[in-house]
Amino acid sequence: MSNFLTKAFGFDPTKHAVRTELVAGLTTFLTMAYILAVNPSIFSALDMPGGSVFTATALAAIIATLVMAFWAKKPFALAPGMGLNAFFVFTVCLTMGHSWQFALTAVLIEGLIFVVLTLTKVRVWILNAIPLSLKNAIGAGIGLFIAFIGLQNAGLIVNSDATLVTLGDMTQGTGLLAVIGLVISCTLVMLHVRGGILLGILITAVIGLFIKDPATGETITHFGGVLSLPDSVAPIAFQFQWDKIFSWDMLVVVFTFLFIDMFDTMGTVIGVAQKAGFVDEKGNIQDAEKVFMADAIGTIAGACLGTSTTTTYVESSAGVGAGGRTGLTAFAAAACFALALFFSPVFLAIPGAATAPSLIIVGMMMMQPVTRIDWTNYRESIPAFLTLILMPLSYSISDGILIGVISYVVLYALSGKAKEITPTMWVLAVLFILRYIFI
């Protein structure tokens, strides 16, 4: 048995314990299972069937995490990414005006390109070339963006003609439920309750059965059962829009997806790998190309199933913290996602006001990398600050990344440190400047 575990998952019986690895996998699942409730909620803005999105989300997570378990043999779990799903829905579809079929096609193309970039080790090359300050800022900026979306979904931040945004009504309806949920979720997280975020979502959803929406007079939560066979993904699977694959907009969207996913995954992998001890003395990550391949394959699978880009989850650090060090942890997390497929009524009954606290808390958790930025070195801190602040304020993850890279190169050049800029950064800065000139 131990021989099989060693070959399949990189398990070493002299260093690892089966029980520890399995508990770690369960811990990772519990901390990231909120995506099963959040993803259908976010995609509902496009009128995509929630049950199908739920199934696609779970299947994409299972496929990608199994690749991570058996191929990379690392304790990382994957699922459709927060931030990336927001870019898919709110930027590509609702802001740029494209169909969700167009966006899925862009995700598929991105995944195929990622396979090539991973096989040629270009992703690892770029990973090693990007300054750490920008990597840390990207992760934190995505956190702010996710939290901002959560506050909007809860009705806690609303539109204002005078100030653009203002505080919403917290005394009734969705606003009240979101505040209650935030208090509950924060308490559970502070008490280090395993799966505290997911538990907070479920408790808040139950409370929603007793709070009415003043606009409709109906309760905010509509409960419809516990167990059910998974909904079919047929309405959203393989729904690609091939007639626009050579359009300028497709190029722009694919390019943006590439860089959002690339830097999001890089930041996550760096942080979790450091915590797990998978980083050598030079800062290089063990088997980084295999980790990235799981991400690429998961993205292709997700696009075919009908969901947004799949990426490595920062919540994997919870499993690492519980002792997970091998692919057996990832396998256990994938098994939990498979089991969750049959509890879709529970996840789909959860309203946006109940998932909003999870977005806010996850956003907070993603802020930790800012502590690793040297704020006294203005060549590093100014580009980092622009990166993280522009993501929520411009409502665009990509603009934050692009302007961050451009400002980094410009400030280093103006301060007489041009020789310290890597060739990769010069190339990226030029490409990004051309993007703003011609797009």
VENVENDA-V925723 format. One record per helix or strand of 3 or more residues. SS is the DSSP state (A for helix, B for strand). FROM is the first residue (numbers start at 1). TO is the last residue. If there is no record, write none. Layout:
<<SS,FROM,TO> <SS,FROM,TO>>
This chain:
<<A,2,9> <A,18,32> <A,35,46> <A,50,72> <B,78,80> <A,84,93> <A,100,119> <A,122,129> <A,132,153> <B,157,160> <B,164,167> <A,173,190> <A,196,210> <A,242,244> <A,248,276> <A,288,305> <B,310,312> <A,316,321> <A,327,348> <A,352,365> <A,368,372> <A,378,393> <A,397,414> <A,418,420> <A,423,438>>
